[in-house]
Amino acid sequence: MPQKHTCEPVDLTFFDSAPYRFRNSIDIGVTPEQLFEVLKDPDAWHEWLSSITKVNWTSPEPFGIGTTRTVEMGKSMACDEKFLAWEDNRRMTFRFDSASTKSFNAFAEDYAIETTTDGCRMTWTVAINPAGGTRIALAVAKPFLMDLILRRYLKELRKFSESRSAVAE
């Protein structure tokens, strides 16, 4: 892996101030507990988010605020993440502390889960302060393309979570 570069140490207010913010929700026919287990499972991420090739928790359980993990995307990108919020079965939020690419000044994601009558609803928020080529790509490609990609990943998360839940029953 290439050398990692430090990212801005943002907090939860970044979701209101980031230059680019993407928020999408999806209803999923599993309980919040089942969905949270998918999100905690390091082997599940590449099943629904194809750009991720490896997730490694670098903090011991129980996970919570301050927990860390590394995520690899292909052979050229790795990120060190730190969790800013953690409520079992309800919410997990992380930021990049460092990345092997200079594409981001700051990057954070929030996964919020609510109970519904048919399972749960997850709202995924991605906040980005891009750098270099990513700044140009977002400006040229327009944010709606990023939104399309994130919505596709949410559909994959629903499909994976529901099929995993059906197998467990």
C-alpha positions as CSV (number, residue, x, y, z in Angstrom):
1,M,0.0,0.0,0.0
2,P,1.2,3.5,-0.7
3,Q,2.0,5.9,2.1
4,K,-1.0,7.4,3.9
5,H,-1.7,11.1,4.1
6,T,-3.4,12.7,7.1
7,C,-6.9,13.9,6.6
8,E,-8.6,16.8,8.5
9,P,-9.8,15.6,11.9
10,V,-13.5,16.5,11.4
11,D,-16.3,16.0,14.0
12,L,-20.1,15.5,13.6
13,T,-20.6,19.1,12.5
14,F,-18.9,18.2,9.3
15,F,-22.1,16.7,8.1
16,D,-23.6,20.2,8.1
17,S,-20.6,22.1,6.7
18,A,-18.9,19.8,4.1
19,P,-18.7,21.2,0.6
20,Y,-20.4,17.9,-0.7
21,R,-23.0,16.0,1.3
22,F,-25.0,13.1,0.0
23,R,-27.9,11.7,2.0
24,N,-29.9,8.7,0.9
25,S,-32.4,6.4,2.7
26,I,-33.7,2.9,2.1
27,D,-36.2,0.6,3.8
28,I,-34.8,-2.9,4.5
29,G,-36.8,-5.9,5.6
30,V,-34.6,-6.9,8.5
31,T,-34.5,-5.8,12.1
32,P,-32.1,-3.0,13.2
33,E,-30.1,-5.6,15.1
34,Q,-29.7,-7.7,11.9
35,L,-28.6,-4.7,9.8
36,F,-26.2,-3.6,12.5
37,E,-24.6,-7.0,12.5
38,V,-24.1,-6.7,8.7
39,L,-22.4,-3.3,9.2
40,K,-20.1,-4.7,12.0
41,D,-19.1,-7.8,10.0
42,P,-15.8,-7.1,8.2
43,D,-16.5,-9.8,5.7
44,A,-19.9,-8.4,4.7
45,W,-18.7,-5.0,3.3
46,H,-17.3,-6.3,0.0
47,E,-20.6,-8.2,-0.6
48,W,-22.7,-5.0,-0.9
49,L,-20.1,-2.3,-1.5
50,S,-18.0,-3.6,-4.3
51,S,-15.3,-1.0,-4.1
52,I,-14.2,-2.3,-0.7
53,T,-11.9,-5.3,-0.7
54,K,-11.0,-5.6,3.0
55,V,-12.2,-4.3,6.3
56,N,-10.1,-4.8,9.5
57,W,-11.2,-3.7,12.9
58,T,-8.1,-2.3,14.7
59,S,-9.8,-1.8,18.0
60,P,-11.1,-4.7,20.2
61,E,-14.8,-5.2,21.0
62,P,-16.9,-3.7,22.3
63,F,-16.9,-1.1,19.6
64,G,-17.9,2.5,20.4
65,I,-16.8,6.1,20.0
66,G,-13.1,6.1,19.3
67,T,-13.1,2.6,17.7
68,T,-10.7,2.3,14.7
69,R,-10.5,0.2,11.6
70,T,-8.8,0.1,8.3
71,V,-10.5,-0.3,4.9
72,E,-8.9,-1.2,1.6
73,M,-10.4,-0.4,-1.8
74,G,-8.6,-2.4,-4.4
75,K,-4.8,-2.6,-4.3
76,S,-4.2,1.2,-4.4
77,M,-6.3,2.8,-1.6
78,A,-6.5,2.2,2.1
79,C,-8.0,4.4,4.8
80,D,-7.7,4.5,8.5
81,E,-11.1,5.3,10.1
82,K,-12.1,6.5,13.5
83,F,-15.6,6.3,14.8
84,L,-17.2,9.6,16.0
85,A,-20.6,8.2,17.0
86,W,-21.7,4.7,17.9
87,E,-25.1,3.5,19.2
88,D,-25.6,-0.2,18.9
89,N,-28.4,-1.0,16.4
90,R,-29.0,2.7,15.7
91,R,-26.0,4.6,14.5
92,M,-22.3,4.4,13.5
93,T,-20.4,7.3,12.2
94,F,-16.7,7.5,11.1
95,R,-14.2,9.8,9.5
96,F,-11.0,9.2,7.6
97,D,-8.0,9.9,9.8
98,S,-5.6,9.1,6.9
99,A,-5.8,7.8,3.4
100,S,-3.4,6.5,0.8
101,T,-4.7,9.0,-1.7
102,K,-4.7,12.7,-1.6
103,S,-8.3,12.8,-3.0
104,F,-9.8,14.0,0.2
105,N,-9.0,16.8,2.6
106,A,-11.8,15.3,4.8
107,F,-14.3,12.4,4.5
108,A,-16.9,11.1,6.8
109,E,-19.9,8.7,6.7
110,D,-22.9,8.3,8.9
111,Y,-25.2,5.2,9.1
112,A,-28.4,6.0,10.9
113,I,-31.0,3.2,11.5
114,E,-34.6,3.6,12.5
115,T,-37.2,0.8,13.3
116,T,-40.1,0.6,10.8
117,T,-43.2,-1.6,10.8
118,D,-41.6,-3.8,8.2
119,G,-38.0,-3.8,9.4
120,C,-35.8,-0.7,9.4
121,R,-34.8,2.3,7.5
122,M,-31.2,3.2,7.0
123,T,-30.1,6.7,6.1
124,W,-26.5,6.9,4.8
125,T,-24.8,10.3,4.7
126,V,-21.5,10.9,3.1
127,A,-19.7,14.2,3.6
128,I,-16.7,15.1,1.5
129,N,-14.2,17.9,1.3
130,P,-12.5,16.8,-1.9
131,A,-8.9,17.6,-3.0
132,G,-7.0,17.5,-6.2
133,G,-8.6,15.4,-9.0
134,T,-11.6,14.5,-6.8
135,R,-12.6,18.2,-6.6
136,I,-12.5,18.4,-10.4
137,A,-14.3,15.1,-10.9
138,L,-17.2,16.2,-8.5
139,A,-17.5,19.5,-10.2
140,V,-17.5,18.1,-13.7
141,A,-19.5,14.9,-13.1
142,K,-22.0,16.7,-10.9
143,P,-23.0,15.4,-7.5
144,F,-26.0,13.5,-8.9
145,L,-23.7,10.8,-10.3
146,M,-22.3,10.3,-6.8
147,D,-25.8,10.1,-5.5
148,L,-26.7,7.5,-8.1
149,I,-23.7,5.3,-7.1
150,L,-24.6,5.6,-3.4
151,R,-28.3,4.7,-4.1
152,R,-27.1,1.6,-6.0
153,Y,-25.0,0.5,-3.1
154,L,-27.9,0.9,-0.7
155,K,-30.0,-1.4,-3.0
156,E,-27.1,-3.9,-2.8
157,L,-27.1,-3.5,1.0
158,R,-30.8,-4.3,1.2
159,K,-30.5,-7.3,-1.1
160,F,-27.5,-8.7,0.9
161,S,-29.1,-8.0,4.3
162,E,-32.4,-9.5,3.4
163,S,-30.9,-12.6,1.9
164,R,-28.5,-13.1,4.8
165,S,-31.5,-12.7,7.2
166,A,-33.5,-15.3,5.2
167,V,-30.7,-17.8,5.4
168,A,-30.4,-17.3,9.2
169,E,-34.1,-18.1,9.8
